[in-house]
C-alpha cells in the first residue's frame, strides 16, 4: 500500500511501516529493510516534492526482490511520482 502527499518544503521523504499482520518482529524488520533498499534504488527516478509512505502487507516476506521492485514501481507510477 502506498500513500503519497505533497511536501511543502519541496524535498522527497520516505516512510516505511509494517504492522503485526506481516509477521513477528524479525519478519517486519526484514520487510522494511527490503522496501527501503528498493526505494533507495528508485529514488533518482522519483520526482521531488513528495512525502511517500509505504505500508507493508501480509505475504511480503515470501515475495522475491524482483517482484517487490516491480510492485513498488507500479504503485509509484500509478501515484504519478515515478
HUWOBEL-V845869 format. One record per residue. SS is DSSP state (~ for helix, > for strand, _ for the rest). PSI is psi as a letter, one per 40 degrees, with the letter a starting at -180 (none if undefined). Layout:
ss=(SS | SS)
psi=(PSI | PSI)
//
This chain:
ss=(_ | > | > | > | > | > | _ | _ | _ | _ | _ | > | > | > | > | > | > | > | _ | ~ | ~ | ~ | _ | _ | ~ | ~ | ~ | ~ | ~ | ~ | ~ | ~ | ~ | ~ | ~ | ~ | ~ | ~ | ~ | ~ | ~ | ~ | ~ | ~ | ~ | _ | _ | _ | _ | > | > | > | > | > | > | > | _ | _ | _ | ~ | ~ | ~ | _ | _ | ~ | ~ | ~ | ~ | ~ | ~ | ~ | ~ | ~ | ~ | ~ | ~ | ~ | ~ | ~ | _ | _ | _)
psi=(i | h | h | h | i | i | h | d | e | e | a | h | i | i | i | h | i | h | i | e | d | d | a | a | d | d | d | d | d | d | d | d | d | d | d | d | d | d | d | d | d | e | d | d | e | h | i | i | f | i | h | h | h | h | h | i | i | i | e | d | e | e | i | i | d | d | d | d | d | d | d | d | d | d | d | d | d | d | e | f | e | none)
//
